[in-house]
Amino acid sequence: MRSVLIFLTLAAVAAPATAQVGPPTSQRTCSANRQLVMREGAVVLDTGPSTYARFVRSGAECTVDQFPEPAWVPSSNNPQCFIGYRCRDGSDDF
C-alpha cells in the first residue's frame, strides 16, 4: 500500500511538469499567437515540423543570466508575426 501511495504522489508531481504544446503557430492568427504569450507569460509553441520554442512576454520570464530578444514566428495571416521575446543567454564577457 505504501509503495502505491508513493507512486501516485510522484506521478501527480511529475504530471504538471510536462509541456503542452498547442497547434502550430502557422495555424493561428498573429494576434491569437501574441495574445497567448501575453496571457500565459511564457509558452512553448510549435513553430514548424519537429520545431518547438519557448516565447515570453518580457524579460521578467527570463533567468538572471539571460536577456529578452525579439521573436517572430509564421502565423496564418503573417509570415513574420512579432510574438514576444525569446530568452537568450547573456555574454560571459564583463
PyMOL Python script that loads the backbone (N, CA, C, O; Angstrom):
from pymol import cmd

cmd.read_pdbstr("""\
ATOM      1  N   MET A   1       0.826  -1.193   0.000  1.00  0.00           N
ATOM      2  CA  MET A   1       0.000   0.000   0.000  1.00  0.00           C
ATOM      3  C   MET A   1       0.870   1.257   0.000  1.00  0.00           C
ATOM      4  O   MET A   1       0.584   2.232  -0.695  1.00  0.00           O
ATOM      5  N   ARG A   2       1.928   1.208   0.791  1.00  0.00           N
ATOM      6  CA  ARG A   2       2.795   2.377   0.887  1.00  0.00           C
ATOM      7  C   ARG A   2       3.463   2.681  -0.460  1.00  0.00           C
ATOM      8  O   ARG A   2       3.580   3.842  -0.851  1.00  0.00           O
ATOM      9  N   SER A   3       3.899   1.628  -1.165  1.00  0.00           N
ATOM     10  CA  SER A   3       4.555   1.840  -2.460  1.00  0.00           C
ATOM     11  C   SER A   3       3.577   2.418  -3.489  1.00  0.00           C
ATOM     12  O   SER A   3       3.975   3.212  -4.341  1.00  0.00           O
ATOM     13  N   VAL A   4       2.326   2.031  -3.414  1.00  0.00           N
ATOM     14  CA  VAL A   4       1.309   2.584  -4.313  1.00  0.00           C
ATOM     15  C   VAL A   4       1.109   4.064  -4.028  1.00  0.00           C
ATOM     16  O   VAL A   4       1.003   4.868  -4.954  1.00  0.00           O
ATOM     17  N   LEU A   5       1.059   4.423  -2.765  1.00  0.00           N
ATOM     18  CA  LEU A   5       0.891   5.822  -2.378  1.00  0.00           C
ATOM     19  C   LEU A   5       2.077   6.662  -2.840  1.00  0.00           C
ATOM     20  O   LEU A   5       1.892   7.778  -3.326  1.00  0.00           O
ATOM     21  N   ILE A   6       3.271   6.144  -2.696  1.00  0.00           N
ATOM     22  CA  ILE A   6       4.465   6.864  -3.150  1.00  0.00           C
ATOM     23  C   ILE A   6       4.426   7.038  -4.667  1.00  0.00           C
ATOM     24  O   ILE A   6       4.721   8.119  -5.175  1.00  0.00           O
ATOM     25  N   PHE A   7       4.065   5.979  -5.389  1.00  0.00           N
ATOM     26  CA  PHE A   7       3.979   6.057  -6.845  1.00  0.00           C
ATOM     27  C   PHE A   7       2.958   7.108  -7.283  1.00  0.00           C
ATOM     28  O   PHE A   7       3.239   7.911  -8.172  1.00  0.00           O
ATOM     29  N   LEU A   8       1.788   7.107  -6.670  1.00  0.00           N
ATOM     30  CA  LEU A   8       0.750   8.073  -7.039  1.00  0.00           C
ATOM     31  C   LEU A   8       1.184   9.501  -6.738  1.00  0.00           C
ATOM     32  O   LEU A   8       0.887  10.419  -7.503  1.00  0.00           O
ATOM     33  N   THR A   9       1.882   9.689  -5.633  1.00  0.00           N
ATOM     34  CA  THR A   9       2.374  11.020  -5.285  1.00  0.00           C
ATOM     35  C   THR A   9       3.389  11.497  -6.319  1.00  0.00           C
ATOM     36  O   THR A   9       3.321  12.640  -6.771  1.00  0.00           O
ATOM     37  N   LEU A  10       4.319  10.640  -6.692  1.00  0.00           N
ATOM     38  CA  LEU A  10       5.320  11.007  -7.696  1.00  0.00           C
ATOM     39  C   LEU A  10       4.675  11.278  -9.050  1.00  0.00           C
ATOM     40  O   LEU A  10       5.076  12.206  -9.751  1.00  0.00           O
ATOM     41  N   ALA A  11       3.696  10.489  -9.416  1.00  0.00           N
ATOM     42  CA  ALA A  11       3.004  10.695 -10.688  1.00  0.00           C
ATOM     43  C   ALA A  11       2.259  12.026 -10.699  1.00  0.00           C
ATOM     44  O   ALA A  11       2.236  12.714 -11.719  1.00  0.00           O
ATOM     45  N   ALA A  12       1.660  12.388  -9.590  1.00  0.00           N
ATOM     46  CA  ALA A  12       0.924  13.652  -9.503  1.00  0.00           C
ATOM     47  C   ALA A  12       1.865  14.844  -9.577  1.00  0.00           C
ATOM     48  O   ALA A  12       1.527  15.870 -10.168  1.00  0.00           O
ATOM     49  N   VAL A  13       3.028  14.715  -8.989  1.00  0.00           N
ATOM     50  CA  VAL A  13       4.002  15.808  -9.011  1.00  0.00           C
ATOM     51  C   VAL A  13       4.619  15.948 -10.397  1.00  0.00           C
ATOM     52  O   VAL A  13       4.845  17.069 -10.853  1.00  0.00           O
ATOM     53  N   ALA A  14       4.894  14.859 -11.067  1.00  0.00           N
ATOM     54  CA  ALA A  14       5.547  14.891 -12.374  1.00  0.00           C
ATOM     55  C   ALA A  14       4.604  15.329 -13.490  1.00  0.00           C
ATOM     56  O   ALA A  14       5.062  15.907 -14.476  1.00  0.00           O
ATOM     57  N   ALA A  15       3.334  15.080 -13.371  1.00  0.00           N
ATOM     58  CA  ALA A  15       2.385  15.375 -14.446  1.00  0.00           C
ATOM     59  C   ALA A  15       2.363  16.844 -14.851  1.00  0.00           C
ATOM     60  O   ALA A  15       2.393  17.119 -16.050  1.00  0.00           O
ATOM     61  N   PRO A  16       2.313  17.813 -13.925  1.00  0.00           N
ATOM     62  CA  PRO A  16       2.275  19.206 -14.348  1.00  0.00           C
ATOM     63  C   PRO A  16       3.558  19.673 -15.026  1.00  0.00           C
ATOM     64  O   PRO A  16       3.551  20.708 -15.691  1.00  0.00           O
ATOM     65  N   ALA A  17       4.647  18.945 -14.877  1.00  0.00           N
ATOM     66  CA  ALA A  17       5.917  19.363 -15.449  1.00  0.00           C
ATOM     67  C   ALA A  17       5.996  19.121 -16.948  1.00  0.00           C
ATOM     68  O   ALA A  17       6.879  19.669 -17.607  1.00  0.00           O
ATOM     69  N   THR A  18       5.104  18.323 -17.499  1.00  0.00           N
ATOM     70  CA  THR A  18       5.160  18.054 -18.929  1.00  0.00           C
ATOM     71  C   THR A  18       4.628  19.254 -19.703  1.00  0.00           C
ATOM     72  O   THR A  18       3.579  19.807 -19.370  1.00  0.00           O
ATOM     73  N   ALA A  19       5.360  19.648 -20.736  1.00  0.00           N
ATOM     74  CA  ALA A  19       4.952  20.788 -21.544  1.00  0.00           C
ATOM     75  C   ALA A  19       3.824  20.378 -22.475  1.00  0.00           C
ATOM     76  O   ALA A  19       3.842  19.298 -23.065  1.00  0.00           O
ATOM     77  N   GLN A  20       2.860  21.247 -22.591  1.00  0.00           N
ATOM     78  CA  GLN A  20       1.758  21.000 -23.506  1.00  0.00           C
ATOM     79  C   GLN A  20       1.842  22.031 -24.618  1.00  0.00           C
ATOM     80  O   GLN A  20       1.833  23.236 -24.367  1.00  0.00           O
ATOM     81  N   VAL A  21       1.923  21.554 -25.829  1.00  0.00           N
ATOM     82  CA  VAL A  21       2.075  22.421 -26.980  1.00  0.00           C
ATOM     83  C   VAL A  21       0.807  22.347 -27.810  1.00  0.00           C
ATOM     84  O   VAL A  21       0.315  21.260 -28.113  1.00  0.00           O
ATOM     85  N   GLY A  22       0.282  23.500 -28.175  1.00  0.00           N
ATOM     86  CA  GLY A  22      -0.930  23.554 -28.971  1.00  0.00           C
ATOM     87  C   GLY A  22      -0.631  23.425 -30.450  1.00  0.00           C
ATOM     88  O   GLY A  22       0.450  22.975 -30.829  1.00  0.00           O
ATOM     89  N   PRO A  23      -1.582  23.815 -31.293  1.00  0.00           N
ATOM     90  CA  PRO A  23      -1.387  23.735 -32.736  1.00  0.00           C
ATOM     91  C   PRO A  23      -0.222  24.635 -33.170  1.00  0.00           C
ATOM     92  O   PRO A  23       0.147  25.559 -32.444  1.00  0.00           O
ATOM     93  N   PRO A  24       0.353  24.375 -34.337  1.00  0.00           N
ATOM     94  CA  PRO A  24       1.462  25.204 -34.822  1.00  0.00           C
ATOM     95  C   PRO A  24       1.069  26.674 -34.923  1.00  0.00           C
ATOM     96  O   PRO A  24      -0.097  27.000 -35.149  1.00  0.00           O
ATOM     97  N   THR A  25       2.044  27.551 -34.756  1.00  0.00           N
ATOM     98  CA  THR A  25       1.777  28.987 -34.853  1.00  0.00           C
ATOM     99  C   THR A  25       1.212  29.342 -36.221  1.00  0.00           C
ATOM    100  O   THR A  25       0.449  30.299 -36.346  1.00  0.00           O
ATOM    101  N   SER A  26       1.577  28.584 -37.241  1.00  0.00           N
ATOM    102  CA  SER A  26       1.100  28.869 -38.598  1.00  0.00           C
ATOM    103  C   SER A  26      -0.384  28.572 -38.781  1.00  0.00           C
ATOM    104  O   SER A  26      -0.965  28.956 -39.797  1.00  0.00           O
ATOM    105  N   GLN A  27      -1.006  27.898 -37.821  1.00  0.00           N
ATOM    106  CA  GLN A  27      -2.437  27.603 -37.901  1.00  0.00           C
ATOM    107  C   GLN A  27      -3.276  28.580 -37.079  1.00  0.00           C
ATOM    108  O   GLN A  27      -4.500  28.458 -37.031  1.00  0.00           O
ATOM    109  N   ARG A  28      -2.625  29.545 -36.435  1.00  0.00           N
ATOM    110  CA  ARG A  28      -3.332  30.578 -35.667  1.00  0.00           C
ATOM    111  C   ARG A  28      -2.978  31.939 -36.250  1.00  0.00           C
ATOM    112  O   ARG A  28      -1.937  32.101 -36.886  1.00  0.00           O
ATOM    113  N   THR A  29      -3.849  32.908 -36.028  1.00  0.00           N
ATOM    114  CA  THR A  29      -3.551  34.260 -36.498  1.00  0.00           C
ATOM    115  C   THR A  29      -2.438  34.866 -35.658  1.00  0.00           C
ATOM    116  O   THR A  29      -2.132  34.388 -34.565  1.00  0.00           O
ATOM    117  N   CYS A  30      -1.846  35.910 -36.181  1.00  0.00           N
ATOM    118  CA  CYS A  30      -0.775  36.601 -35.470  1.00  0.00           C
ATOM    119  C   CYS A  30      -1.275  37.100 -34.114  1.00  0.00           C
ATOM    120  O   CYS A  30      -0.600  36.922 -33.100  1.00  0.00           O
ATOM    121  N   SER A  31      -2.436  37.715 -34.094  1.00  0.00           N
ATOM    122  CA  SER A  31      -2.955  38.253 -32.830  1.00  0.00           C
ATOM    123  C   SER A  31      -3.273  37.141 -31.831  1.00  0.00           C
ATOM    124  O   SER A  31      -3.091  37.331 -30.629  1.00  0.00           O
ATOM    125  N   ALA A  32      -3.743  35.991 -32.300  1.00  0.00           N
ATOM    126  CA  ALA A  32      -4.029  34.874 -31.388  1.00  0.00           C
ATOM    127  C   ALA A  32      -2.739  34.342 -30.768  1.00  0.00           C
ATOM    128  O   ALA A  32      -2.705  34.032 -29.577  1.00  0.00           O
ATOM    129  N   ASN A  33      -1.679  34.236 -31.569  1.00  0.00           N
ATOM    130  CA  ASN A  33      -0.386  33.806 -31.036  1.00  0.00           C
ATOM    131  C   ASN A  33       0.127  34.803 -30.002  1.00  0.00           C
ATOM    132  O   ASN A  33       0.577  34.414 -28.924  1.00  0.00           O
ATOM    133  N   ARG A  34       0.058  36.069 -30.332  1.00  0.00           N
ATOM    134  CA  ARG A  34       0.552  37.131 -29.434  1.00  0.00           C
ATOM    135  C   ARG A  34      -0.254  37.150 -28.135  1.00  0.00           C
ATOM    136  O   ARG A  34       0.322  37.265 -27.053  1.00  0.00           O
ATOM    137  N   GLN A  35      -1.566  37.041 -28.233  1.00  0.00           N
ATOM    138  CA  GLN A  35      -2.413  37.045 -27.036  1.00  0.00           C
ATOM    139  C   GLN A  35      -2.108  35.865 -26.131  1.00  0.00           C
ATOM    140  O   GLN A  35      -2.154  36.000 -24.908  1.00  0.00           O
ATOM    141  N   LEU A  36      -1.796  34.714 -26.706  1.00  0.00           N
ATOM    142  CA  LEU A  36      -1.447  33.538 -25.913  1.00  0.00           C
ATOM    143  C   LEU A  36      -0.191  33.800 -25.084  1.00  0.00           C
ATOM    144  O   LEU A  36      -0.152  33.485 -23.894  1.00  0.00           O
ATOM    145  N   VAL A  37       0.825  34.371 -25.707  1.00  0.00           N
ATOM    146  CA  VAL A  37       2.064  34.682 -24.986  1.00  0.00           C
ATOM    147  C   VAL A  37       1.796  35.729 -23.908  1.00  0.00           C
ATOM    148  O   VAL A  37       2.279  35.597 -22.784  1.00  0.00           O
ATOM    149  N   MET A  38       1.035  36.760 -24.240  1.00  0.00           N
ATOM    150  CA  MET A  38       0.746  37.821 -23.263  1.00  0.00           C
ATOM    151  C   MET A  38      -0.052  37.281 -22.082  1.00  0.00           C
ATOM    152  O   MET A  38       0.198  37.669 -20.940  1.00  0.00           O
ATOM    153  N   ARG A  39      -1.001  36.400 -22.338  1.00  0.00           N
ATOM    154  CA  ARG A  39      -1.849  35.854 -21.273  1.00  0.00           C
ATOM    155  C   ARG A  39      -1.072  34.903 -20.367  1.00  0.00           C
ATOM    156  O   ARG A  39      -1.193  34.972 -19.144  1.00  0.00           O
ATOM    157  N   GLU A  40      -0.278  34.020 -20.962  1.00  0.00           N
ATOM    158  CA  GLU A  40       0.416  32.986 -20.186  1.00  0.00           C
ATOM    159  C   GLU A  40       1.744  33.462 -19.597  1.00  0.00           C
ATOM    160  O   GLU A  40       2.198  32.918 -18.591  1.00  0.00           O
ATOM    161  N   GLY A  41       2.359  34.450 -20.196  1.00  0.00           N
ATOM    162  CA  GLY A  41       3.659  34.926 -19.717  1.00  0.00           C
ATOM    163  C   GLY A  41       4.820  34.199 -20.362  1.00  0.00           C
ATOM    164  O   GLY A  41       5.786  34.831 -20.790  1.00  0.00           O
ATOM    165  N   ALA A  42       4.742  32.883 -20.438  1.00  0.00           N
ATOM    166  CA  ALA A  42       5.765  32.062 -21.087  1.00  0.00           C
ATOM    167  C   ALA A  42       5.098  30.803 -21.622  1.00  0.00           C
ATOM    168  O   ALA A  42       4.384  30.117 -20.891  1.00  0.00           O
ATOM    169  N   VAL A  43       5.328  30.500 -22.896  1.00  0.00           N
ATOM    170  CA  VAL A  43       4.721  29.320 -23.513  1.00  0.00           C
ATOM    171  C   VAL A  43       5.713  28.645 -24.457  1.00  0.00           C
ATOM    172  O   VAL A  43       6.608  29.288 -25.005  1.00  0.00           O
ATOM    173  N   VAL A  44       5.535  27.346 -24.633  1.00  0.00           N
ATOM    174  CA  VAL A  44       6.287  26.592 -25.632  1.00  0.00           C
ATOM    175  C   VAL A  44       5.342  26.377 -26.804  1.00  0.00           C
ATOM    176  O   VAL A  44       4.248  25.838 -26.641  1.00  0.00           O
ATOM    177  N   LEU A  45       5.773  26.803 -27.988  1.00  0.00           N
ATOM    178  CA  LEU A  45       4.921  26.709 -29.165  1.00  0.00           C
ATOM    179  C   LEU A  45       5.592  25.911 -30.274  1.00  0.00           C
ATOM    180  O   LEU A  45       6.817  25.887 -30.395  1.00  0.00           O
ATOM    181  N   ASP A  46       4.766  25.264 -31.073  1.00  0.00           N
ATOM    182  CA  ASP A  46       5.193  24.520 -32.254  1.00  0.00           C
ATOM    183  C   ASP A  46       5.402  25.539 -33.371  1.00  0.00           C
ATOM    184  O   ASP A  46       4.453  26.192 -33.803  1.00  0.00           O
ATOM    185  N   THR A  47       6.643  25.675 -33.839  1.00  0.00           N
ATOM    186  CA  THR A  47       6.944  26.659 -34.875  1.00  0.00           C
ATOM    187  C   THR A  47       7.210  26.039 -36.239  1.00  0.00           C
ATOM    188  O   THR A  47       7.467  26.760 -37.203  1.00  0.00           O
ATOM    189  N   GLY A  48       7.154  24.728 -36.335  1.00  0.00           N
ATOM    190  CA  GLY A  48       7.387  24.041 -37.602  1.00  0.00           C
ATOM    191  C   GLY A  48       7.487  22.549 -37.358  1.00  0.00           C
ATOM    192  O   GLY A  48       7.320  22.087 -36.230  1.00  0.00           O
ATOM    193  N   PRO A  49       7.758  21.794 -38.410  1.00  0.00           N
ATOM    194  CA  PRO A  49       7.876  20.343 -38.249  1.00  0.00           C
ATOM    195  C   PRO A  49       8.982  19.989 -37.244  1.00  0.00           C
ATOM    196  O   PRO A  49      10.158  20.261 -37.484  1.00  0.00           O
ATOM    197  N   SER A  50       8.601  19.395 -36.148  1.00  0.00           N
ATOM    198  CA  SER A  50       9.533  18.979 -35.088  1.00  0.00           C
ATOM    199  C   SER A  50      10.339  20.140 -34.513  1.00  0.00           C
ATOM    200  O   SER A  50      11.456  19.936 -34.038  1.00  0.00           O
ATOM    201  N   THR A  51       9.791  21.351 -34.548  1.00  0.00           N
ATOM    202  CA  THR A  51      10.479  22.525 -34.023  1.00  0.00           C
ATOM    203  C   THR A  51       9.608  23.188 -32.965  1.00  0.00           C
ATOM    204  O   THR A  51       8.455  23.532 -33.222  1.00  0.00           O
ATOM    205  N   TYR A  52      10.169  23.362 -31.775  1.00  0.00           N
ATOM    206  CA  TYR A  52       9.454  23.991 -30.677  1.00  0.00           C
ATOM    207  C   TYR A  52      10.339  25.073 -30.079  1.00  0.00           C
ATOM    208  O   TYR A  52      11.564  24.952 -30.084  1.00  0.00           O
ATOM    209  N   ALA A  53       9.728  26.117 -29.570  1.00  0.00           N
ATOM    210  CA  ALA A  53      10.496  27.187 -28.949  1.00  0.00           C
ATOM    211  C   ALA A  53       9.687  27.785 -27.802  1.00  0.00           C
ATOM    212  O   ALA A  53       8.457  27.745 -27.799  1.00  0.00           O
ATOM    213  N   ARG A  54      10.403  28.336 -26.834  1.00  0.00           N
ATOM    214  CA  ARG A  54       9.769  28.994 -25.684  1.00  0.00           C
ATOM    215  C   ARG A  54       9.742  30.492 -25.954  1.00  0.00           C
ATOM    216  O   ARG A  54      10.764  31.097 -26.280  1.00  0.00           O
ATOM    217  N   PHE A  55       8.566  31.076 -25.815  1.00  0.00           N
ATOM    218  CA  PHE A  55       8.380  32.502 -26.018  1.00  0.00           C
ATOM    219  C   PHE A  55       7.875  33.123 -24.723  1.00  0.00           C
ATOM    220  O   PHE A  55       7.103  32.509 -23.987  1.00  0.00           O
ATOM    221  N   VAL A  56       8.321  34.349 -24.455  1.00  0.00           N
ATOM    222  CA  VAL A  56       7.962  35.017 -23.205  1.00  0.00           C
ATOM    223  C   VAL A  56       7.387  36.396 -23.479  1.00  0.00           C
ATOM    224  O   VAL A  56       7.616  36.993 -24.532  1.00  0.00           O
ATOM    225  N   ARG A  57       6.634  36.884 -22.505  1.00  0.00           N
ATOM    226  CA  ARG A  57       6.001  38.196 -22.578  1.00  0.00           C
ATOM    227  C   ARG A  57       7.024  39.315 -22.406  1.00  0.00           C
ATOM    228  O   ARG A  57       6.939  40.352 -23.064  1.00  0.00           O
ATOM    229  N   SER A  58       8.000  39.094 -21.507  1.00  0.00           N
ATOM    230  CA  SER A  58       9.007  40.122 -21.219  1.00  0.00           C
ATOM    231  C   SER A  58      10.237  39.471 -20.599  1.00  0.00           C
ATOM    232  O   SER A  58      10.271  38.259 -20.386  1.00  0.00           O
ATOM    233  N   GLY A  59      11.233  40.278 -20.317  1.00  0.00           N
ATOM    234  CA  GLY A  59      12.447  39.778 -19.686  1.00  0.00           C
ATOM    235  C   GLY A  59      12.224  39.246 -18.288  1.00  0.00           C
ATOM    236  O   GLY A  59      13.085  38.548 -17.753  1.00  0.00           O
ATOM    237  N   ALA A  60      11.091  39.555 -17.683  1.00  0.00           N
ATOM    238  CA  ALA A  60      10.791  39.061 -16.330  1.00  0.00           C
ATOM    239  C   ALA A  60      10.674  37.537 -16.308  1.00  0.00           C
ATOM    240  O   ALA A  60      10.847  36.923 -15.255  1.00  0.00           O
ATOM    241  N   GLU A  61      10.385  36.924 -17.445  1.00  0.00           N
ATOM    242  CA  GLU A  61      10.266  35.466 -17.518  1.00  0.00           C
ATOM    243  C   GLU A  61      11.595  34.786 -17.844  1.00  0.00           C
ATOM    244  O   GLU A  61      11.656  33.558 -17.914  1.00  0.00           O
ATOM    245  N   CYS A  62      12.647  35.555 -18.042  1.00  0.00           N
ATOM    246  CA  CYS A  62      13.982  35.011 -18.312  1.00  0.00           C
ATOM    247  C   CYS A  62      14.738  34.858 -16.993  1.00  0.00           C
ATOM    248  O   CYS A  62      14.400  35.498 -15.997  1.00  0.00           O
ATOM    249  N   THR A  63      15.758  34.012 -16.995  1.00  0.00           N
ATOM    250  CA  THR A  63      16.585  33.870 -15.799  1.00  0.00           C
ATOM    251  C   THR A  63      17.534  35.057 -15.695  1.00  0.00           C
ATOM    252  O   THR A  63      17.653  35.854 -16.625  1.00  0.00           O
ATOM    253  N   VAL A  64      18.202  35.164 -14.565  1.00  0.00           N
ATOM    254  CA  VAL A  64      19.078  36.303 -14.286  1.00  0.00           C
ATOM    255  C   VAL A  64      20.175  36.455 -15.340  1.00  0.00           C
ATOM    256  O   VAL A  64      20.530  37.579 -15.697  1.00  0.00           O
ATOM    257  N   ASP A  65      20.712  35.356 -15.836  1.00  0.00           N
ATOM    258  CA  ASP A  65      21.812  35.425 -16.802  1.00  0.00           C
ATOM    259  C   ASP A  65      21.339  35.451 -18.258  1.00  0.00           C
ATOM    260  O   ASP A  65      22.130  35.206 -19.168  1.00  0.00           O
ATOM    261  N   GLN A  66      20.060  35.745 -18.483  1.00  0.00           N
ATOM    262  CA  GLN A  66      19.512  35.808 -19.832  1.00  0.00           C
ATOM    263  C   GLN A  66      18.931  37.187 -20.104  1.00  0.00           C
ATOM    264  O   GLN A  66      18.663  37.960 -19.185  1.00  0.00           O
ATOM    265  N   PHE A  67      18.743  37.478 -21.386  1.00  0.00           N
ATOM    266  CA  PHE A  67      18.111  38.728 -21.787  1.00  0.00           C
ATOM    267  C   PHE A  67      17.040  38.427 -22.836  1.00  0.00           C
ATOM    268  O   PHE A  67      17.155  37.442 -23.565  1.00  0.00           O
ATOM    269  N   PRO A  68      15.992  39.267 -22.924  1.00  0.00           N
ATOM    270  CA  PRO A  68      14.938  39.027 -23.915  1.00  0.00           C
ATOM    271  C   PRO A  68      15.379  39.511 -25.297  1.00  0.00           C
ATOM    272  O   PRO A  68      15.958  40.588 -25.439  1.00  0.00           O
ATOM    273  N   GLU A  69      15.094  38.694 -26.307  1.00  0.00           N
ATOM    274  CA  GLU A  69      15.402  39.045 -27.691  1.00  0.00           C
ATOM    275  C   GLU A  69      14.100  38.963 -28.483  1.00  0.00           C
ATOM    276  O   GLU A  69      13.398  37.957 -28.381  1.00  0.00           O
ATOM    277  N   PRO A  70      13.750  39.986 -29.270  1.00  0.00           N
ATOM    278  CA  PRO A  70      12.501  39.951 -30.034  1.00  0.00           C
ATOM    279  C   PRO A  70      12.402  38.688 -30.887  1.00  0.00           C
ATOM    280  O   PRO A  70      13.394  38.212 -31.441  1.00  0.00           O
ATOM    281  N   ALA A  71      11.179  38.155 -30.980  1.00  0.00           N
ATOM    282  CA  ALA A  71      10.964  36.905 -31.712  1.00  0.00           C
ATOM    283  C   ALA A  71       9.791  37.038 -32.679  1.00  0.00           C
ATOM    284  O   ALA A  71       8.768  37.642 -32.358  1.00  0.00           O
ATOM    285  N   TRP A  72       9.958  36.467 -33.856  1.00  0.00           N
ATOM    286  CA  TRP A  72       8.926  36.448 -34.876  1.00  0.00           C
ATOM    287  C   TRP A  72       8.667  35.007 -35.278  1.00  0.00           C
ATOM    288  O   TRP A  72       9.591  34.195 -35.336  1.00  0.00           O
ATOM    289  N   VAL A  73       7.408  34.692 -35.555  1.00  0.00           N
ATOM    290  CA  VAL A  73       7.023  33.343 -35.982  1.00  0.00           C
ATOM    291  C   VAL A  73       6.079  33.450 -37.180  1.00  0.00           C
ATOM    292  O   VAL A  73       5.454  34.491 -37.382  1.00  0.00           O
ATOM    293  N   PRO A  74       5.973  32.388 -37.971  1.00  0.00           N
ATOM    294  CA  PRO A  74       4.973  32.396 -39.040  1.00  0.00           C
ATOM    295  C   PRO A  74       3.582  32.181 -38.447  1.00  0.00           C
ATOM    296  O   PRO A  74       3.404  31.350 -37.557  1.00  0.00           O
ATOM    297  N   SER A  75       2.606  32.925 -38.937  1.00  0.00           N
ATOM    298  CA  SER A  75       1.219  32.733 -38.498  1.00  0.00           C
ATOM    299  C   SER A  75       0.356  32.561 -39.741  1.00  0.00           C
ATOM    300  O   SER A  75       0.852  32.651 -40.864  1.00  0.00           O
ATOM    301  N   SER A  76      -0.925  32.316 -39.542  1.00  0.00           N
ATOM    302  CA  SER A  76      -1.810  32.077 -40.687  1.00  0.00           C
ATOM    303  C   SER A  76      -2.006  33.323 -41.546  1.00  0.00           C
ATOM    304  O   SER A  76      -2.336  33.209 -42.727  1.00  0.00           O
ATOM    305  N   ASN A  77      -1.807  34.506 -40.972  1.00  0.00           N
ATOM    306  CA  ASN A  77      -2.032  35.735 -41.730  1.00  0.00           C
ATOM    307  C   ASN A  77      -0.798  36.634 -41.831  1.00  0.00           C
ATOM    308  O   ASN A  77      -0.883  37.740 -42.365  1.00  0.00           O
ATOM    309  N   ASN A  78       0.352  36.168 -41.321  1.00  0.00           N
ATOM    310  CA  ASN A  78       1.557  36.991 -41.355  1.00  0.00           C
ATOM    311  C   ASN A  78       2.787  36.079 -41.275  1.00  0.00           C
ATOM    312  O   ASN A  78       2.968  35.381 -40.277  1.00  0.00           O
ATOM    313  N   PRO A  79       3.624  36.076 -42.301  1.00  0.00           N
ATOM    314  CA  PRO A  79       4.793  35.192 -42.264  1.00  0.00           C
ATOM    315  C   PRO A  79       5.854  35.630 -41.252  1.00  0.00           C
ATOM    316  O   PRO A  79       6.726  34.838 -40.894  1.00  0.00           O
ATOM    317  N   GLN A  80       5.790  36.871 -40.792  1.00  0.00           N
ATOM    318  CA  GLN A  80       6.743  37.398 -39.812  1.00  0.00           C
ATOM    319  C   GLN A  80       5.983  38.095 -38.687  1.00  0.00           C
ATOM    320  O   GLN A  80       6.001  39.321 -38.582  1.00  0.00           O
ATOM    321  N   CYS A  81       5.323  37.310 -37.856  1.00  0.00           N
ATOM    322  CA  CYS A  81       4.496  37.831 -36.762  1.00  0.00           C
ATOM    323  C   CYS A  81       5.342  38.035 -35.504  1.00  0.00           C
ATOM    324  O   CYS A  81       5.946  37.088 -35.000  1.00  0.00           O
ATOM    325  N   PHE A  82       5.385  39.275 -34.994  1.00  0.00           N
ATOM    326  CA  PHE A  82       6.069  39.528 -33.720  1.00  0.00           C
ATOM    327  C   PHE A  82       5.211  38.925 -32.612  1.00  0.00           C
ATOM    328  O   PHE A  82       4.069  39.335 -32.404  1.00  0.00           O
ATOM    329  N   ILE A  83       5.774  37.950 -31.905  1.00  0.00           N
ATOM    330  CA  ILE A  83       5.010  37.207 -30.900  1.00  0.00           C
ATOM    331  C   ILE A  83       5.385  37.588 -29.478  1.00  0.00           C
ATOM    332  O   ILE A  83       4.611  37.365 -28.547  1.00  0.00           O
ATOM    333  N   GLY A  84       6.559  38.156 -29.309  1.00  0.00           N
ATOM    334  CA  GLY A  84       7.068  38.485 -27.980  1.00  0.00           C
ATOM    335  C   GLY A  84       8.575  38.349 -27.996  1.00  0.00           C
ATOM    336  O   GLY A  84       9.250  38.899 -28.867  1.00  0.00           O
ATOM    337  N   TYR A  85       9.097  37.618 -27.036  1.00  0.00           N
ATOM    338  CA  TYR A  85      10.550  37.505 -26.903  1.00  0.00           C
ATOM    339  C   TYR A  85      10.976  36.066 -26.657  1.00  0.00           C
ATOM    340  O   TYR A  85      10.171  35.226 -26.257  1.00  0.00           O
ATOM    341  N   ARG A  86      12.249  35.796 -26.900  1.00  0.00           N
ATOM    342  CA  ARG A  86      12.886  34.538 -26.521  1.00  0.00           C
ATOM    343  C   ARG A  86      14.008  34.899 -25.570  1.00  0.00           C
ATOM    344  O   ARG A  86      14.665  35.926 -25.741  1.00  0.00           O
ATOM    345  N   CYS A  87      14.229  34.077 -24.586  1.00  0.00           N
ATOM    346  CA  CYS A  87      15.303  34.319 -23.624  1.00  0.00           C
ATOM    347  C   CYS A  87      16.611  33.795 -24.203  1.00  0.00           C
ATOM    348  O   CYS A  87      16.720  32.624 -24.566  1.00  0.00           O
ATOM    349  N   ARG A  88      17.585  34.668 -24.281  1.00  0.00           N
ATOM    350  CA  ARG A  88      18.908  34.303 -24.800  1.00  0.00           C
ATOM    351  C   ARG A  88      19.933  34.406 -23.682  1.00  0.00           C
ATOM    352  O   ARG A  88      19.840  35.262 -22.802  1.00  0.00           O
ATOM    353  N   ASP A  89      20.908  33.516 -23.739  1.00  0.00           N
ATOM    354  CA  ASP A  89      21.974  33.557 -22.744  1.00  0.00           C
ATOM    355  C   ASP A  89      22.802  34.814 -22.936  1.00  0.00           C
ATOM    356  O   ASP A  89      23.109  35.219 -24.057  1.00  0.00           O
ATOM    357  N   GLY A  90      23.158  35.426 -21.799  1.00  0.00           N
ATOM    358  CA  GLY A  90      23.984  36.620 -21.840  1.00  0.00           C
ATOM    359  C   GLY A  90      25.437  36.276 -22.106  1.00  0.00           C
ATOM    360  O   GLY A  90      25.844  35.118 -22.007  1.00  0.00           O
ATOM    361  N   SER A  91      26.194  37.272 -22.437  1.00  0.00           N
ATOM    362  CA  SER A  91      27.615  37.092 -22.694  1.00  0.00           C
ATOM    363  C   SER A  91      28.356  36.864 -21.385  1.00  0.00           C
ATOM    364  O   SER A  91      27.975  37.397 -20.343  1.00  0.00           O
ATOM    365  N   ASP A  92      29.412  36.072 -21.448  1.00  0.00           N
ATOM    366  CA  ASP A  92      30.252  35.860 -20.275  1.00  0.00           C
ATOM    367  C   ASP A  92      31.270  36.981 -20.116  1.00  0.00           C
ATOM    368  O   ASP A  92      31.991  37.027 -19.119  1.00  0.00           O
ATOM    369  N   ASP A  93      31.335  37.881 -21.085  1.00  0.00           N
ATOM    370  CA  ASP A  93      32.279  38.998 -21.016  1.00  0.00           C
ATOM    371  C   ASP A  93      31.759  40.051 -20.051  1.00  0.00           C
ATOM    372  O   ASP A  93      30.560  40.325 -20.003  1.00  0.00           O
ATOM    373  N   PHE A  94      32.645  40.623 -19.305  1.00  0.00           N
ATOM    374  CA  PHE A  94      32.244  41.678 -18.359  1.00  0.00           C
ATOM    375  C   PHE A  94      32.805  42.999 -18.780  1.00  0.00           C
ATOM    376  O   PHE A  94      32.577  44.008 -18.112  1.00  0.00           O
TER     377      PHE A  94
END
""", "prot")
cmd.dss("prot")
cmd.show_as("cartoon", "prot")
cmd.util.cbc("prot")
cmd.orient("prot")
